[in-house]
Amino acid sequence: MKKCGILLIFVLSIIVNIYFGFQKSGFHEDEYYTYYSSNRTAGLYQPDREWQDRQTILDEFVVRPGEGFNYGLVKLVQSWDVHPPLYYMIFHTICSLVPGVFTKWTGVITNLIAFVLAFWVMHLIMKRLKTPCWLEAIALLFYGVNPQTISSNMLIRMYAWLSLWVALCAYFHIRLIQDYSLYGDKANTGKRDMKSALRAYASYMLPVMVTSYLGFLTQYFYIFFFVSIGIAFTAWLIFWKKNVRYGLIYVASCAISLGLAVITYPASIHHMLGGYRGNEAAGSLFDIGNTIMRLSFFAGLLNDFVFAGLFILVLEAILIGLGIRIYQKKTIAFTPDLVILIIGTIGYFLITSKTALLVGAASNRYEMPCYGLIILITVILLQRIWRFEDAQGKENSVVPIIAGVLASVFVLVILVKGICIDNRVLFLYPEDTAKIQYAADNHDQVAVVMFNPATPHNIWRLTDELLQYDKVFYMDVENSNNIEDSEIVNASKIILYVADDDYQDKAITDLKEATRKTQIMPLFTEDMWNSYELE
């Protein structure tokens, strides 16, 4: 019965995430980069005063027939940028199964695979922490249908997979602590037992090493969690268990796993130490002056987008419960496994807050890998702090029922408010529907793109629209030479896309004069672009 309840929540979570997959109507510019850097053919370029047909543009975002599973190219392309290649290889694999197809579903399905695995890892963590089944069900519902879990699955980037590796890293460290008696205590009973203990320890460390190898090759932010939880676990081994030997072996094992990842992908050294993102992150990390601003910014995102603005109520419940416990002189089960989980999660959140890009609500993506653990920790803390016992130390049988009802109602309020009222599910872009439909309805018309020569890559923001046209004519907005292309000059109607640029007004005027157009009707305004219809 208990397993059926968890399974129902899992199925509900999948259904809700797939529903929002259908609602996704457009892409963030970084999502276009995911498609491009995983599947590119010749490389995107923006010619001046030349046409590009739809197939030429499409070929840079899809796997062409017969060119699938080209992982060497994926790795090479990522080495030119600032990211490790594993996520892009996984995404490229899914795209290779449907060559020639550009669809959001390749990205959404890639993320949902990671989500399915992460969901059950969360389940294993809660079982390890001996969470009551009713509470586990509430926590998994809160996680699986949370607006930011859904947002992570809708964003076609590496963060859903990073969330999986972070959760796995947490689980394996909890297992290391809880099963210490199976390998650690034997180390003090003799030489033969020492060998068997080391073998047992190696079997426990191997999953940590594999997870960290894969996590590092997915996103460098993985290091923030790995180092944070690793320091806590090492301190526990050395100072709590007085086992310096295993502490040193653990540190060496972690170093080996990361070293192997660097050997596998040497470009990572330049990315972290010499790349523009590595330099930006390091500069922000050591800038003490921005600390309060950044922490308040990301704490605000956590409150608004994960807890629907009600996180203050959760903190109050924790503090009031702590006060009652202290007043009653009752202990709280802050076990080592829970403590290191808290330290690892807080460490990731704080370091990421100091190093991540500040891009409004989209900055949630950097903290998404720890949001699930924050939900889990919050629920467990509330349960342990508000656990009431009778004189014999047994929990009052009425309390779980009352707590379960109150917690369920509170979680449902947060989810309904966050999803339905506050619209906190990100990366859906419903506003793109009308733009794409307009382009599709005018697919055979003359489409002109005037790009800013300083930022030609911003054309990617128009990809969904440009792929609707049979072909597109590109123009450098700062090129003042006469327009001589006969199709442009003699067009009865022109769909014009103009980038933000100081010369855009003159460029539009020149186009109107060259084509003898007298009417210009504004169509859409989007980030860095305006579109018009000229007749």
C-alpha positions in Angstrom: 0.0 0.0 0.0 2.8 2.4 0.9 4.6 1.7 -2.4 1.4 2.2 -4.3 1.1 5.7 -2.8 4.6 6.7 -3.8 4.1 5.2 -7.2 0.9 7.2 -7.7 2.7 10.4 -6.7 5.4 9.5 -9.3 2.9 9.0 -12.0 1.1 12.2 -11.1 4.4 14.1 -11.3 5.2 12.7 -14.7 1.7 13.6 -16.0 2.0 17.2 -14.7 5.5 17.6 -16.2 4.3 16.2 -19.6 1.3 18.5 -19.5 3.6 21.5 -19.2 5.8 20.0 -21.9 2.8 20.5 -24.2 2.4 24.1 -22.9 6.0 25.0 -23.8 5.8 27.2 -26.9 9.2 28.8 -27.3 12.8 28.6 -26.3 15.4 30.5 -24.3 18.4 31.6 -26.4 20.6 29.1 -24.4 18.2 26.3 -25.4 18.9 27.1 -29.0 22.6 26.8 -28.1 21.9 23.3 -26.7 20.5 22.2 -30.1 23.3 23.9 -32.0 26.3 22.8 -30.0 25.0 19.2 -29.9 24.0 18.8 -33.5 25.7 21.5 -35.6 26.8 20.7 -39.2 28.8 23.5 -40.8 28.4 26.2 -38.2 25.9 29.1 -38.2 26.9 32.3 -40.0 25.0 35.4 -40.9 25.9 36.6 -44.5 25.3 40.2 -45.4 22.9 40.8 -48.3 22.5 37.1 -49.0 19.7 34.5 -48.7 19.7 31.4 -46.6 17.1 28.7 -47.1 15.2 27.0 -44.3 17.2 23.7 -44.7 20.5 25.5 -44.2 19.4 27.0 -40.9 17.6 23.8 -39.8 20.8 21.6 -40.4 22.5 23.5 -37.6 20.0 22.5 -35.0 19.2 18.9 -35.9 21.1 15.7 -36.5 21.2 15.2 -40.3 20.4 11.7 -41.5 23.5 9.5 -41.4 25.4 11.9 -39.0 24.1 10.7 -35.7 26.0 9.6 -32.6 29.0 11.8 -33.5 30.2 12.3 -29.9 33.7 13.4 -31.0 32.2 16.5 -32.6 30.0 17.2 -29.5 33.1 17.1 -27.3 35.0 19.3 -29.7 32.3 22.0 -29.9 32.0 22.2 -26.2 35.7 22.6 -25.8 35.3 25.8 -27.7 32.8 27.1 -25.2 32.7 26.9 -21.4 30.8 23.7 -20.6 31.6 20.0 -20.1 30.2 17.7 -22.7 28.2 14.9 -21.0 24.8 16.5 -21.0 25.2 17.5 -24.7 26.2 13.9 -25.5 23.1 12.6 -23.9 21.0 15.2 -25.7 22.7 14.4 -29.0 21.9 10.7 -28.5 18.2 11.5 -28.2 18.3 13.8 -31.3 20.2 11.1 -33.2 17.2 8.8 -32.8 15.0 11.3 -34.7 17.3 12.7 -37.5 16.2 15.8 -39.3 13.6 16.7 -36.6 13.6 19.9 -34.6 11.3 19.6 -31.7 11.1 20.6 -28.0 10.3 17.0 -27.1 13.9 15.8 -27.7 14.9 18.2 -24.9 12.0 17.6 -22.6 12.4 13.9 -22.8 16.1 14.1 -22.1 15.2 16.0 -18.9 12.4 13.7 -17.9 14.8 10.8 -18.0 16.9 12.6 -15.4 13.9 13.5 -13.4 12.6 10.0 -13.2 16.0 8.8 -11.9 16.2 11.8 -9.5 12.7 11.2 -8.1 13.6 7.6 -7.0 17.0 8.8 -5.6 15.0 11.2 -3.5 12.9 8.3 -2.4 16.0 6.3 -1.4 17.4 9.3 0.6 14.2 9.6 2.5 14.1 5.9 3.2 17.7 6.1 4.5 16.8 9.0 6.7 13.9 6.9 8.1 11.2 9.4 7.0 7.6 8.2 7.8 5.8 7.1 4.7 3.1 9.8 5.0 5.7 12.4 5.2 7.8 11.0 2.4 4.7 11.1 0.2 4.1 14.8 1.0 7.8 15.6 0.3 7.9 13.8 -3.0 4.6 15.4 -4.1 6.1 18.8 -3.1 9.2 18.0 -5.1 7.7 16.3 -8.2 5.0 18.9 -8.9 7.0 22.0 -7.7 7.0 24.8 -10.2 10.8 24.8 -10.2 11.1 21.1 -10.7 8.8 21.5 -13.7 10.8 24.5 -14.8 14.0 22.5 -14.7 12.4 19.8 -16.9 11.2 22.4 -19.3 14.6 24.2 -19.7 16.6 22.3 -22.3 19.9 22.6 -20.6 22.0 20.5 -18.2 20.4 21.4 -14.9 17.9 18.4 -14.7 20.9 16.1 -15.1 23.0 18.1 -12.6 20.1 17.7 -10.1 20.4 13.9 -10.5 24.1 13.8 -9.8 23.8 16.1 -6.8 21.0 13.9 -5.4 23.1 10.7 -6.0 26.1 12.3 -4.4 24.0 13.1 -1.3 22.6 9.5 -1.2 26.0 7.8 -1.4 27.4 10.0 1.3 24.5 9.3 3.6 25.1 5.6 2.9 28.8 6.0 3.8 27.8 7.4 7.2 25.0 5.0 8.0 27.0 1.9 7.0 30.2 2.9 8.6 30.1 -0.1 10.9 30.3 -2.4 7.9 33.8 -1.1 7.0 35.1 1.4 9.5 35.0 -0.4 12.8 36.7 -3.5 11.4 39.8 -1.4 10.7 40.8 -1.6 14.3 40.4 -5.3 14.9 43.3 -6.8 13.0 45.3 -6.9 9.8 43.0 -9.3 8.0 39.9 -7.3 9.0 41.7 -4.2 7.9 42.1 -5.6 4.4 38.4 -6.6 4.2 37.4 -3.3 5.7 39.4 -1.4 3.0 37.8 -3.5 0.3 34.4 -2.8 1.7 35.2 0.9 1.9 36.4 0.9 -1.7 33.1 -0.6 -2.8 31.3 2.2 -1.0 33.6 4.9 -2.4 33.4 3.7 -6.0 29.8 4.9 -6.5 30.8 8.3 -5.1 33.7 8.5 -7.5 31.6 7.5 -10.5 28.9 10.0 -9.6 31.4 12.8 -9.2 33.1 11.9 -12.4 29.8 12.2 -14.2 28.6 15.2 -12.3 31.8 17.2 -13.1 31.4 16.3 -16.8 27.8 17.6 -16.7 28.2 21.0 -15.1 31.1 22.5 -13.2 28.7 23.7 -10.5 28.6 20.1 -9.3 31.9 20.8 -7.6 30.2 23.2 -5.2 28.1 20.4 -3.7 30.8 17.8 -3.9 33.3 19.9 -2.0 30.8 21.1 0.6 29.5 17.6 1.5 33.0 16.2 1.1 34.4 18.6 3.7 31.6 17.7 6.1 32.1 14.0 5.6 35.9 14.2 6.0 35.5 16.1 9.2 33.1 13.5 10.5 35.5 10.7 9.7 38.6 12.4 11.2 37.1 14.3 14.2 34.0 12.2 15.1 35.2 8.7 14.2 38.9 9.4 14.8 39.7 7.7 11.5 42.4 9.7 9.8 43.3 6.8 7.5 39.8 6.7 5.9 39.6 10.5 5.8 42.8 10.6 3.7 41.6 7.8 1.5 38.3 9.6 1.0 40.1 12.8 0.0 42.4 10.9 -2.4 39.5 9.0 -3.9 37.6 12.3 -4.6 40.8 13.8 -6.1 41.2 10.8 -8.4 37.6 10.9 -9.6 37.9 14.6 -10.5 41.4 14.1 -11.9 40.1 11.4 -14.3 37.3 13.8 -15.4 39.9 16.4 -16.2 42.0 13.9 -18.1 38.9 12.9 -20.0 38.1 16.5 -20.8 41.3 18.6 -20.7 39.4 21.7 -21.9 37.9 21.9 -18.4 41.0 23.4 -17.0 40.9 26.4 -19.3 37.1 26.7 -18.8 37.4 27.0 -15.1 40.7 29.0 -14.9 40.8 30.9 -18.1 37.4 31.0 -19.7 35.2 34.0 -19.4 32.7 32.3 -17.2 35.4 30.9 -14.9 36.9 34.4 -14.5 33.5 36.0 -13.9 32.6 33.3 -11.3 35.9 33.6 -9.5 35.7 37.4 -9.5 32.2 37.3 -8.0 33.1 34.6 -5.5 35.9 36.7 -3.9 34.0 40.0 -4.1 32.9 40.4 -0.5 30.9 43.6 -1.3 28.2 41.8 -3.3 27.6 39.0 -0.8 24.5 40.4 0.9 22.9 41.5 -2.4 23.5 38.1 -4.0 22.3 36.1 -1.1 19.1 38.1 -0.7 18.5 37.8 -4.4 18.7 34.0 -4.5 16.9 33.7 -1.2 14.1 35.7 -2.7 14.0 33.4 -5.7 13.8 30.4 -3.4 11.0 32.0 -1.5 9.0 33.2 -4.5 9.5 30.3 -6.9 9.8 27.2 -4.7 7.6 28.2 -1.7 5.2 30.6 -3.5 6.2 33.4 -1.1 5.4 31.4 2.0 8.8 30.3 3.1 8.7 32.7 6.1 5.9 30.6 7.5 8.1 27.5 7.2 11.0 29.3 9.0 8.6 30.4 11.7 7.4 26.9 12.2 11.0 25.6 12.5 12.0 28.4 14.9 8.9 28.0 17.1 9.4 24.2 17.2 13.0 24.7 18.2 12.0 27.0 20.9 9.5 24.6 22.3 12.1 21.8 22.2 14.6 23.9 24.0 12.1 24.9 26.6 11.1 21.3 27.2 14.8 20.3 27.3 14.2 17.6 24.6 16.8 16.7 22.1 16.3 16.9 18.3 17.5 14.1 16.0 20.2 16.0 14.2 22.0 12.8 13.1 25.3 13.0 11.3 23.7 11.9 8.0 21.2 14.7 8.1 23.8 17.2 9.2 26.2 16.5 6.3 23.2 16.7 3.9 22.3 20.1 5.3 25.9 21.3 5.1 26.3 20.1 1.5 23.0 21.7 0.4 23.7 25.0 2.1 27.3 25.0 0.7 26.0 24.6 -2.8 23.3 27.3 -2.4 25.7 29.8 -0.9 28.6 29.3 -3.4 26.2 29.2 -6.3 24.6 32.4 -5.0 28.1 34.0 -5.1 29.1 32.8 -8.6 25.9 32.4 -10.8 24.8 34.9 -13.4 22.1 37.4 -12.3 19.5 37.1 -15.0 16.2 37.6 -13.2 13.9 34.7 -12.7 16.0 32.6 -15.1 18.7 32.5 -12.4 16.7 29.9 -10.7 18.3 27.3 -13.0 21.6 27.6 -11.2 20.0 26.7 -7.8 17.6 24.1 -9.2 20.0 21.2 -8.4 19.7 21.9 -4.7 16.0 22.9 -4.6 14.9 19.3 -4.3 17.2 18.7 -1.3 16.0 21.9 0.3 12.4 20.6 0.1 13.4 17.3 1.5 15.5 18.8 4.4 12.7 21.3 5.2 10.1 18.5 5.5 12.4 16.3 7.6 13.4 19.1 9.9 9.7 20.0 10.6 8.9 16.4 11.3 11.8 15.9 13.7 11.4 19.2 15.5 7.6 18.8 15.9 7.7 15.2 17.0 5.9 14.9 20.3 6.5 11.9 22.6 4.6 10.6 25.6 6.2 9.9 29.0 7.7 6.6 27.6 9.3 8.4 24.7 6.8 7.1 22.1 5.4 9.5 19.6 1.9 10.5 20.2 -0.3 8.6 17.7 -2.6 11.6 17.1 0.2 14.0 16.1 1.2 12.3 12.8 -2.5 12.4 11.7 -2.9 16.1 12.5 0.5 17.0 11.1 -0.2 15.0 7.9 -3.4 16.8 7.3 -1.9 20.3 8.0 1.3 19.6 5.9 -0.8 18.2 3.0 -3.0 21.3 3.0 0.0 23.6 3.2 1.8 21.9 0.4 -1.2 22.0 -1.8 -1.7 25.7 -1.2 2.0 26.3 -2.1 1.7 24.2 -5.3 -1.6 25.7 -6.4 -0.5 29.2 -5.7 2.8 28.8 -7.4 1.5 27.1 -10.5 -1.9 28.5 -11.1 -1.9 31.9 -9.4 1.7 33.2 -9.5 2.5 31.4 -12.8 6.0 30.4 -11.5 6.6 27.7 -14.1 9.4 29.1 -16.2 10.8 28.6 -19.7 7.4 28.0 -21.4 7.3 31.2 -23.5 3.5 31.2 -24.4 4.0 34.7 -25.9 5.9 33.1 -28.8 2.9 31.2 -30.1 1.5 34.2 -32.0 4.9 35.1 -33.5 5.5 31.6 -34.7 2.0 31.3 -36.1 2.3 34.6 -38.0 5.6 33.4 -39.5 4.0 30.1 -40.5 1.1 31.9 -42.1 3.5 34.0 -44.2 6.1 31.3 -44.9 6.2 32.1 -48.6 6.6 35.9 -48.2 9.9 37.8 -48.2 11.5 37.7 -44.8 14.4 40.1 -44.1 16.6 40.1 -40.9 18.6 43.2 -40.2 21.2 42.1 -37.6 23.5 44.0 -35.4 27.1 43.2 -36.6 28.4 43.4 -33.0 25.9 40.7 -31.8 25.0 38.6 -34.8 24.4 35.5 -32.6 21.3 37.2 -31.3 19.6 36.0 -34.4 19.2 32.7 -32.5 16.4 34.3 -30.5 14.4 34.3 -33.7 15.1 30.7 -34.7 11.5 29.4 -34.1 10.1 32.1 -36.3 12.8 32.0 -39.1 12.4 28.2 -39.4 8.8 28.9 -40.6 10.0 30.8 -43.7 11.0 29.1 -47.0 14.1 31.3 -46.9 15.5 34.4 -45.2 17.4 37.4 -46.4 20.1 38.7 -44.0 21.4 42.3 -43.9 24.0 44.0 -41.7 21.9 46.9 -40.2 25.0 49.2 -40.4 25.7 48.5 -44.1 24.4 51.6 -45.9 25.1 50.3 -49.4 22.2 50.3 -51.9 19.8 47.3 -51.8 19.9 45.7 -55.2 18.5 42.2 -54.7 15.6 41.9 -57.1 13.4 39.8 -54.9 13.7 42.3 -52.1 13.3 45.4 -54.4 10.2 43.9 -56.2 8.6 42.2 -53.2 4.9 43.0 -52.7 5.2 42.5 -48.9 8.2 42.2 -46.6 8.3 40.8 -43.1 11.2 42.7 -41.4 13.1 41.8 -38.3 15.4 44.5 -36.9 17.9 44.2 -34.1 18.5 46.9 -31.6 21.1 49.2 -33.1 21.8 52.9 -33.4 21.4 52.6 -37.2 18.1 50.8 -37.3 16.0 53.8 -38.2 18.2 54.7 -41.1 18.3 51.1 -42.3 14.5 50.8 -42.2 14.2 54.1 -44.1 16.7 52.9 -46.8 14.7 49.6 -47.2 11.4 51.5 -47.6 12.9 53.7 -50.2 14.6 50.9 -52.1 11.4 48.9 -52.2 9.0 51.9 -52.5 7.0 50.8 -49.5 4.8 53.4 -47.9 3.2 51.5 -45.1 5.0 49.9 -42.1 3.0 48.1 -39.4 4.6 47.0 -36.1 4.1 43.4 -35.4 6.0 42.1 -32.3 8.5 43.4 -29.9 10.8 40.9 -28.2 14.1 40.9 -26.5 16.6 42.8 -28.7 14.3 42.6 -31.8 11.4 44.4 -33.4 9.4 43.0 -36.3 7.3 44.9 -38.9 5.2 44.3 -42.0 6.1 46.5 -45.0 3.6 47.0 -47.9 
